[in-house]
Amino acid sequence: MRTLLIVDLQNDFMQGGALPVPGAAALVPVINQLQPHFHLIVACRDWHPPDHCSFAKNHPDKKPGDSIECAGYLQKLWPVHCVRNTPGAEFATGLECDRWAKVFSKGTDASIDSYSAFFDNARRRSTGLAEYFIARGIVEFHVVGVATDYCVKFSVLDALELGFQPIVILNATQGIDLQGQDTEEACVSMRQAGARLVPTAFIN
């Protein structure tokens, strides 16, 4: 079954949002054009409580870009974004959602962040995506969305570790590139781990 995973294409990651990914809005028409070529489409989303540990605002004397220890791992702090049931957490304006089979929420626990579509960062809790794919016999799936160097990367790496075969469609993903080379390094990491990365999807 030809399957597509759409990662975090939400308003807060668009231009004018709380945590904009450069060029993210341009992905919307590309992904809309891809969707009719897939039999099964699922999406994941950040769905944070207001007191989430990744929000710099919730830590005195800290600012976005700083890091703290959170649940035993190093947590980068971000602006408040994708707070559940707010407009910023809604899927991007213009993104076609009518054919989606299911949406998986992540980052729902205030004490731990969740970049991956499969687990929180400490792997304390599954989002249910792996179980959903396994129950339907899905091994290979395509990945699109944001950000290439964060949630896309960690979703792909977890997928590989779980035995799936993810294919990243590069012209339908976009990175943040806080350090300038983050997206390139993320692509190298995904390839080295065994993922396929394709420039675009030529799907009949």
LOVOTOR-665821 format. One record per residue: x, y, z of N, C-alpha, C in turn; residue in three letters. Coordinates in Angstrom, 3 decimals, padded with zeros to 6 digits. Each point is the difference from the previous one (the first is absolute). Example, Ala and Ser with C-alpha at 12.3 -4.5 7.8 and 13.67 -1.06 7.14 Angstrom:
# LOVOTOR-665821
013.190,-005.690,007.800,-000.890,001.190,000.000,000.900,001.200,000.000,ALA
-000.350,001.050,-000.720,000.820,001.190,000.060,-000.770,001.090,000.730,SER
***
This chain:
# LOVOTOR-665821
000.850,-001.191,000.000,-000.850,001.191,000.000,000.886,001.242,000.000,MET
-000.123,000.824,-001.006,000.826,001.204,-000.107,-000.412,000.988,001.096,ARG
000.958,000.330,000.881,-000.312,000.733,001.232,000.829,001.267,000.108,THR
-000.645,001.067,000.471,000.646,001.292,000.185,-000.155,000.450,001.449,LEU
001.114,000.429,000.593,-000.011,000.612,001.330,000.326,001.483,-000.147,LEU
-000.925,000.847,000.447,000.187,001.451,-000.028,000.372,000.458,001.408,ILE
001.178,000.623,000.125,000.544,000.342,001.313,-000.170,001.489,000.300,VAL
-000.796,000.308,001.012,-000.037,001.313,000.657,-000.213,001.196,-000.925,ASP
-000.819,-000.141,-000.996,-000.254,001.128,-000.891,-001.101,000.868,000.625,LEU
000.386,000.748,001.027,-000.933,000.765,000.824,000.255,001.496,-000.116,GLN
-001.010,000.785,000.364,000.077,001.451,-000.184,001.187,000.644,000.700,ASN
000.343,-000.456,001.190,001.100,000.624,000.728,001.352,-000.207,-000.678,ASP
000.087,-000.945,-000.933,001.244,-000.215,-000.730,000.001,000.712,-001.361,PHE
-001.083,000.710,-000.297,-000.091,000.764,-001.233,000.491,001.434,000.235,MET
000.232,000.735,-001.082,000.373,001.406,000.116,-001.050,000.752,000.811,GLN
000.446,000.763,000.978,-000.912,000.723,000.874,-000.386,-000.793,001.235,GLY
000.385,-001.271,000.063,-000.291,-000.825,001.162,001.019,000.197,001.103,GLY
-000.210,-000.677,001.117,000.862,000.169,001.166,001.407,-000.547,-000.214,ALA
000.137,-001.015,-000.839,001.295,-000.636,-000.242,000.111,-000.325,-001.492,LEU
000.126,001.030,-000.836,-000.070,-000.217,-001.445,001.198,-000.762,-000.553,PRO
-000.286,-000.936,-000.879,001.022,-000.713,-000.755,000.093,000.676,-001.363,VAL
001.155,000.529,-000.372,000.096,000.721,-001.276,-000.472,-000.845,-001.178,PRO
-000.904,000.556,-000.778,-000.480,-000.698,-001.185,-001.060,-001.051,000.241,GLY
-000.461,-000.136,001.234,-000.954,-001.071,000.305,-001.318,000.164,-000.744,ALA
-000.462,001.234,-000.168,-001.282,000.212,-000.667,000.020,-000.510,-001.437,ALA
001.164,000.040,-000.638,000.110,-000.470,-001.384,-000.180,-001.508,-000.115,ALA
000.090,-000.707,001.118,-000.198,-001.451,-000.023,-001.467,-000.383,-000.165,LEU
-000.896,000.887,000.412,-001.427,-000.344,000.014,-000.503,-000.417,-001.382,VAL
000.192,000.781,-001.063,-000.487,-000.446,-001.314,000.716,-001.240,-000.513,PRO
001.274,-000.139,000.338,000.748,-001.197,-000.414,-000.604,-001.248,000.627,VAL
-000.277,000.071,001.283,-000.555,-001.157,000.711,-001.442,-000.258,-000.431,ILE
-000.740,001.049,-000.278,-001.363,-000.196,-000.520,000.023,-000.762,-001.324,ASN
000.975,000.308,-000.850,000.109,-000.688,-001.285,000.408,-001.458,000.164,GLN
000.754,-000.282,001.041,000.450,-001.380,000.239,-001.122,-000.895,000.540,LEU
-000.876,000.557,000.811,-000.934,-000.825,000.765,-000.865,-000.942,-000.845,GLN
-000.521,000.397,-001.161,-000.845,-000.924,-000.762,000.714,-001.271,-000.465,PRO
001.333,-000.001,000.062,000.767,-001.156,-000.461,000.213,-001.039,001.096,HIS
-000.543,000.242,001.184,000.179,-000.920,001.117,-001.326,-000.625,000.416,PHE
000.072,-001.265,000.396,-001.194,-000.713,000.452,-000.332,000.312,001.459,HIS
001.051,000.237,000.801,-000.186,000.265,001.429,000.830,001.223,000.367,LEU
-000.641,000.967,000.640,000.688,001.212,000.443,-000.250,000.177,001.493,ILE
001.085,000.178,000.746,-000.100,000.305,001.424,000.862,001.229,000.268,VAL
-000.238,000.643,001.114,000.760,001.190,000.365,000.331,-000.050,001.476,ALA
001.049,000.716,000.367,000.269,000.218,001.414,000.048,001.500,000.252,CYS
-000.177,000.374,001.258,-000.026,001.412,000.361,000.559,000.191,001.398,ARG
000.655,001.143,000.221,000.301,000.438,001.357,-001.317,000.425,000.635,ASP
-000.189,-000.421,001.242,-001.279,000.264,000.680,000.315,000.236,001.475,TRP
000.671,001.147,000.248,000.603,000.236,001.303,-000.973,000.594,001.014,HIS
000.150,-000.366,001.277,-000.680,000.754,001.054,000.723,001.329,000.212,PRO
-000.675,000.990,000.587,000.625,001.326,000.168,001.259,-000.016,000.859,PRO
000.099,-000.957,000.932,001.152,-000.054,000.903,001.084,-000.962,-000.486,ASP
000.079,-000.195,-001.310,000.950,-000.971,-000.542,001.435,000.380,000.336,HIS
000.813,-001.038,000.287,001.380,000.205,000.436,000.875,000.640,-001.066,CYS
-000.373,-000.108,-001.265,000.839,000.540,-001.079,-000.185,001.488,-000.224,SER
-000.952,000.615,000.695,-000.269,001.415,-000.195,000.917,000.835,000.901,PHE
000.820,000.852,-000.615,000.917,000.827,000.785,-000.748,000.841,001.029,ALA
-001.205,000.418,-000.359,-000.801,000.851,000.897,-000.247,-000.663,001.358,LYS
000.014,-001.329,000.032,-000.303,-000.723,001.234,001.220,-000.218,000.886,ASN
001.148,000.611,-000.357,001.227,-000.167,000.782,000.593,001.381,000.280,HIS
000.024,000.418,001.262,000.523,001.322,000.347,001.430,000.199,-000.523,PRO
000.237,001.185,-000.533,001.336,000.397,-000.469,000.485,-000.801,-001.200,ASP
-000.913,-000.684,-000.699,000.378,-000.733,-001.209,-000.647,000.639,-001.218,LYS
000.606,-000.236,-001.149,-000.534,000.556,-001.245,000.054,-001.078,-001.078,LYS
-000.770,000.175,-001.082,000.061,-000.972,-001.098,001.439,-000.176,-000.500,PRO
000.362,-001.250,-000.197,001.355,-000.331,-000.407,000.845,-000.527,001.129,GLY
-000.359,000.350,001.257,000.690,-000.574,001.152,-000.354,-001.475,000.130,ASP
000.757,-000.707,000.802,-000.284,-001.418,000.247,-000.056,-000.262,001.493,SER
-000.838,-000.932,000.384,-000.102,-000.438,001.389,-000.052,-001.532,000.011,ILE
000.134,-000.582,001.171,-000.217,-001.435,000.123,-001.473,-000.248,000.261,GLU
-000.571,-000.908,-000.744,-001.427,-000.298,000.121,-000.184,-001.504,-000.130,CYS
-000.493,-000.632,001.057,-000.229,-001.446,000.014,001.273,-000.777,-000.346,ALA
001.136,000.556,000.415,001.257,-000.708,-000.177,000.685,000.216,-001.336,GLY
-000.507,000.912,-000.823,000.657,000.276,-001.270,000.065,001.512,-000.199,TYR
000.871,000.426,-000.917,000.175,001.417,-000.257,-001.124,000.506,-000.884,LEU
-000.702,001.010,000.478,-001.154,000.549,-000.700,000.291,001.406,-000.497,GLN
-000.104,000.207,-001.317,000.077,001.343,-000.542,-001.318,000.712,000.281,LYS
000.093,001.252,000.386,-001.198,000.775,000.317,-000.468,000.786,-001.216,LEU
-001.326,000.041,-000.171,-000.630,000.614,-001.163,-000.999,001.062,000.437,TRP
-000.401,000.885,-000.909,-001.151,000.857,000.299,-001.255,-000.853,000.215,PRO
-000.962,000.547,000.688,-001.275,-000.705,000.174,-000.605,-000.246,-001.379,VAL
-000.338,-001.265,-000.286,-000.522,-000.331,-001.335,-000.903,-001.227,000.080,HIS
-000.916,-000.066,-000.932,-000.890,-001.165,-000.167,-000.640,-000.434,001.310,CYS
-000.506,000.974,000.737,-000.749,-000.315,001.223,-001.356,-000.570,-000.410,VAL
-000.334,-001.127,000.565,-001.208,-000.716,-000.417,-001.236,000.901,000.052,ARG
-000.861,-000.215,-001.007,-001.260,000.736,-000.113,000.175,001.506,-000.208,ASN
001.129,000.392,-000.600,000.204,001.391,-000.386,000.178,000.061,-001.513,THR
-000.221,001.169,-000.612,000.170,000.108,-001.452,001.392,-000.393,-000.482,PRO
001.029,000.268,000.806,001.356,-000.351,-000.406,000.226,-001.487,-000.130,GLY
-000.782,-000.790,000.712,000.144,-001.451,-000.052,-000.808,-000.630,-001.128,ALA
-000.852,000.781,-000.637,-000.787,-000.536,-001.111,000.893,-000.254,-001.206,GLU
-000.433,-000.894,-000.867,000.785,-000.281,-001.197,-000.012,001.209,-000.925,PHE
001.066,000.115,-000.787,000.250,001.198,-000.798,-001.189,000.347,-000.886,ALA
-000.251,001.272,-000.093,-001.071,000.499,-000.858,000.214,-000.476,-001.436,THR
-001.040,-000.579,-000.576,000.072,-000.477,-001.374,000.415,-001.448,-000.140,GLY
000.480,-000.614,001.085,000.399,-001.407,-000.067,-001.242,-000.880,-000.042,LEU
-000.081,-000.863,-000.996,-001.155,-000.877,-000.157,000.097,-001.176,000.973,GLU
-001.008,-000.132,000.836,000.007,-001.008,001.069,-001.121,-001.024,-000.133,CYS
-000.839,000.119,-001.013,-001.219,-000.785,-000.060,000.236,-001.488,-000.229,ASP
001.146,-000.371,-000.546,000.271,-001.414,-000.279,000.852,-000.655,001.085,ARG
000.322,000.726,001.044,000.859,-000.561,001.042,-000.753,-001.060,000.803,TRP
000.687,-001.099,000.276,-000.608,-001.075,000.773,000.094,000.246,001.498,ALA
001.089,000.626,000.438,000.197,000.180,001.442,001.065,001.064,000.247,LYS
-000.137,000.700,001.137,000.991,000.974,000.449,000.561,-000.468,001.343,VAL
001.323,000.002,000.116,000.673,-000.421,001.222,000.593,001.223,000.682,PHE
-000.359,000.197,001.273,000.478,001.149,000.760,001.251,-000.369,000.789,SER
000.934,000.953,000.074,001.237,-000.221,000.750,000.321,001.247,000.814,LYS
000.890,-000.152,000.974,000.303,001.124,000.878,-001.128,000.327,000.945,GLY
-000.811,-000.993,000.315,-001.180,000.225,000.844,000.315,-000.028,001.492,THR
001.149,-000.555,000.369,000.439,-000.072,001.393,000.849,001.230,000.297,ASP
-000.395,000.778,000.990,000.699,001.247,000.303,001.447,-000.224,000.412,ALA
000.336,-001.181,000.464,001.326,-000.242,000.565,001.019,-000.529,-001.001,SER
-000.426,-000.263,-001.245,000.920,-000.587,-000.973,-000.379,000.459,-001.402,ILE
000.988,000.327,-000.826,-000.289,000.400,-001.369,-000.105,-001.230,-000.883,ASP
-000.473,000.198,-001.209,-000.177,-001.116,-000.926,000.216,000.503,-001.414,SER
001.216,-000.180,-000.513,000.272,000.358,-001.386,-000.546,-001.059,-000.951,TYR
000.179,-001.257,000.369,-000.373,-001.115,-000.871,-001.512,-000.195,-000.063,SER
-000.458,-000.443,-001.155,-001.413,-000.358,-000.148,-000.335,-001.305,000.714,ALA
001.025,-000.719,000.465,-000.213,-001.319,000.594,000.065,-000.015,001.524,PHE
000.912,000.772,000.591,000.225,-000.033,001.444,000.294,001.400,000.518,PHE
-000.113,000.159,001.330,000.576,001.185,000.619,001.520,-000.164,000.037,ASP
000.702,001.075,000.331,001.454,-000.014,-000.102,000.681,-000.957,000.969,ASN
-000.669,-000.359,001.073,000.552,-000.960,000.948,-000.555,-001.411,-000.231,ALA
-000.832,-000.144,-001.017,-000.634,-001.280,-000.337,-000.799,-000.578,001.169,ARG
-000.636,000.879,000.731,-000.865,-000.466,001.082,-001.381,-000.364,-000.508,ARG
-000.389,000.613,-001.130,-001.358,-000.209,-000.492,-000.012,-000.016,-001.527,ARG
-000.748,-000.939,-000.556,-000.186,-000.070,-001.445,-001.189,000.869,-000.401,SER
000.085,000.589,-001.179,-001.148,000.755,-000.521,-001.076,-000.919,-000.561,THR
000.369,-001.266,-000.242,-000.919,-000.948,-000.618,000.204,-000.162,-001.493,GLY
000.886,000.807,-000.586,000.207,-000.065,-001.452,000.611,-001.335,-000.426,LEU
000.994,-000.466,000.719,000.632,-001.282,-000.357,-001.016,-001.127,000.035,ALA
-000.792,-000.024,001.047,-001.007,-001.054,000.137,-001.035,000.090,-001.124,GLU
-000.341,001.208,-000.378,-000.955,000.224,-001.084,000.541,-000.551,-001.312,TYR
001.261,000.301,-000.312,000.614,-000.511,-001.221,000.114,-001.523,000.020,PHE
000.438,-000.542,001.120,000.176,-001.454,000.107,-001.330,-000.719,-000.207,ILE
-001.062,000.523,000.594,-001.311,-000.643,-000.117,-000.488,-000.032,-001.442,ALA
000.499,000.909,-000.821,-000.428,000.066,-001.404,001.037,-000.567,-000.964,ARG
001.044,-000.573,000.559,001.011,-000.619,-000.839,000.863,000.982,-000.768,GLY
000.088,001.219,000.480,000.772,001.029,-000.696,001.454,-000.050,000.448,ILE
000.895,-000.124,-000.950,001.436,000.005,000.272,000.641,001.247,-000.608,VAL
-000.299,000.258,-001.242,000.567,001.159,-000.708,-001.002,001.149,000.001,GLU
000.495,001.209,000.234,-000.861,001.172,-000.092,000.835,001.215,-000.365,PHE
-000.643,001.000,-000.611,000.651,001.255,-000.354,-000.225,001.023,001.113,HIS
000.966,000.901,000.145,-000.040,001.008,001.058,000.140,001.384,-000.613,VAL
-000.863,000.923,000.447,000.077,001.406,-000.405,-000.271,000.864,001.233,VAL
000.326,001.300,-000.094,-000.342,000.909,001.079,001.189,000.737,000.574,GLY
-000.138,000.424,001.251,001.030,000.789,000.686,000.254,-000.554,001.405,VAL
001.129,000.308,000.534,001.158,000.581,-000.680,000.958,-001.141,-000.311,ALA
000.661,000.087,-001.147,000.891,-001.070,-000.434,001.024,-000.341,001.058,THR
000.544,001.013,000.679,001.082,-000.194,000.956,-000.487,-000.277,001.421,ASP
-001.284,-000.091,000.204,-000.528,-000.349,001.320,-001.030,-001.127,-000.109,TYR
-001.258,000.348,-000.154,-001.045,-001.021,000.108,000.016,-000.998,-001.155,CYS
000.334,000.453,-001.204,000.121,-000.945,-001.107,001.150,-000.960,000.269,VAL
001.158,000.545,000.358,001.171,-000.847,000.246,-000.257,-001.039,001.089,LYS
-000.504,000.434,001.135,-000.186,-000.937,001.108,-001.109,-001.017,-000.295,PHE
-001.000,000.400,-000.761,-001.028,-000.960,-000.421,000.599,-001.075,-000.893,SER
000.856,000.424,-000.927,000.631,-000.946,-000.926,000.939,-000.937,000.739,VAL
000.811,000.531,000.909,000.943,-000.844,000.733,-000.727,-001.016,000.874,LEU
-001.072,000.421,000.648,-000.783,-000.950,000.791,-000.659,-001.047,-000.893,ASP
-000.504,000.433,-001.140,-000.627,-000.947,-000.926,000.982,-001.087,-000.420,ALA
001.216,000.390,-000.319,001.015,-000.974,-000.397,000.304,-000.962,001.135,LEU
000.124,000.512,001.190,000.292,-000.861,001.147,-001.132,-000.986,000.264,GLU
-001.218,000.391,-000.343,-001.155,-000.871,000.192,-000.190,-000.996,-001.150,LEU
000.817,000.109,-001.043,-000.082,-000.937,-001.110,-000.798,000.481,-001.193,GLY
-000.422,001.273,000.006,-000.708,000.560,-001.143,000.995,000.483,-001.054,PHE
-000.522,000.326,-001.168,000.838,000.474,-001.105,-000.516,001.368,-000.463,GLN
000.423,001.070,000.663,-000.483,001.334,-000.357,000.715,000.559,-001.232,PRO
-000.740,000.748,-000.790,000.530,000.692,-001.177,-000.319,001.482,000.171,ILE
001.020,000.825,000.093,-000.182,001.434,000.201,-000.074,000.698,-001.359,VAL
-001.069,000.754,-000.230,-000.153,000.768,-001.235,000.561,001.392,000.256,ILE
001.167,000.281,-000.526,000.744,001.195,000.387,-000.673,001.298,-000.421,LEU
-000.677,000.016,-001.143,-000.628,001.259,-000.410,-001.321,000.252,000.736,ASN
-000.362,-000.911,000.893,-001.201,000.167,000.823,000.350,000.027,001.485,ALA
001.277,000.302,000.298,000.446,000.200,001.375,000.806,001.295,000.065,THR
000.120,000.539,001.199,000.755,001.244,000.167,000.584,000.025,001.407,GLN
001.257,000.449,000.110,000.663,000.062,001.291,000.026,001.394,000.589,GLY
000.364,000.064,001.285,000.145,001.281,000.693,001.396,000.572,-000.227,ILE
001.014,-000.872,000.077,001.402,000.406,-000.242,000.464,001.096,000.958,ASP
-000.164,-000.249,001.289,000.430,000.991,000.983,001.503,000.241,-000.065,LEU
000.767,-001.042,-000.337,001.452,000.119,-000.074,000.514,000.076,-001.436,GLN
-000.886,000.064,-000.951,000.412,000.156,-001.383,000.154,-001.286,-000.784,GLY
000.448,-001.066,000.646,000.229,-001.278,-000.677,-000.875,-001.114,000.563,GLN
-000.974,000.352,000.830,-000.770,-001.021,000.709,-000.770,-000.922,-000.940,ASP
-000.600,000.554,-001.036,-000.778,-000.833,-000.915,000.903,-000.959,-000.756,THR
001.124,000.507,-000.465,000.947,-000.859,-000.707,000.495,-001.127,000.899,GLU
000.322,000.328,001.234,000.468,-001.017,000.943,-001.109,-000.998,000.324,GLU
-001.238,000.472,000.096,-001.122,-000.896,000.246,-000.162,-000.990,-001.146,ALA
000.152,000.487,-001.217,-000.116,-000.882,-001.171,001.095,-001.061,000.008,CYS
001.209,000.408,000.359,001.102,-000.962,000.092,-000.315,-001.062,001.056,VAL
-000.491,000.432,001.150,-000.340,-000.935,001.078,-001.069,-000.994,-000.435,SER
-001.023,000.496,-000.684,-001.081,-000.890,-000.434,000.500,-001.006,-001.039,MET
000.814,000.479,-000.953,000.545,-000.919,-001.017,000.888,-001.055,000.637,ARG
000.872,000.416,000.891,000.912,-000.942,000.642,-000.744,-001.039,000.819,GLN
-001.141,000.390,000.537,-000.798,-000.943,000.796,-000.791,-000.971,-000.874,ALA
-000.092,000.304,-001.312,-000.673,-000.922,-000.916,-001.241,000.527,-000.667,GLY
-000.326,001.278,000.198,-001.188,000.567,-000.634,000.275,000.320,-001.464,ALA
-001.044,-000.051,-000.805,000.075,000.494,-001.376,-000.449,001.445,-000.009,ARG
000.776,000.839,-000.692,-000.360,001.408,-000.183,-000.095,000.243,-001.494,LEU
-001.140,000.491,-000.454,-000.211,000.216,-001.416,-000.272,001.487,-000.237,VAL
000.526,000.572,-001.093,-000.183,001.435,-000.247,-001.461,000.408,-000.113,PRO
-000.770,-000.835,-000.659,-001.428,000.233,-000.168,-000.661,-001.353,-000.173,THR
-001.315,-000.032,000.041,-000.723,-001.267,-000.118,-000.610,-000.099,-001.397,ALA
000.491,-000.933,-000.768,-000.605,-000.277,-001.319,-000.904,-001.206,000.185,PHE
-001.239,000.266,000.328,-000.942,-001.065,000.359,-001.073,-000.105,-001.062,ILE
-000.159,-001.173,-000.560,-001.002,-000.204,-001.046,-001.353,-000.359,000.614,ASN
***
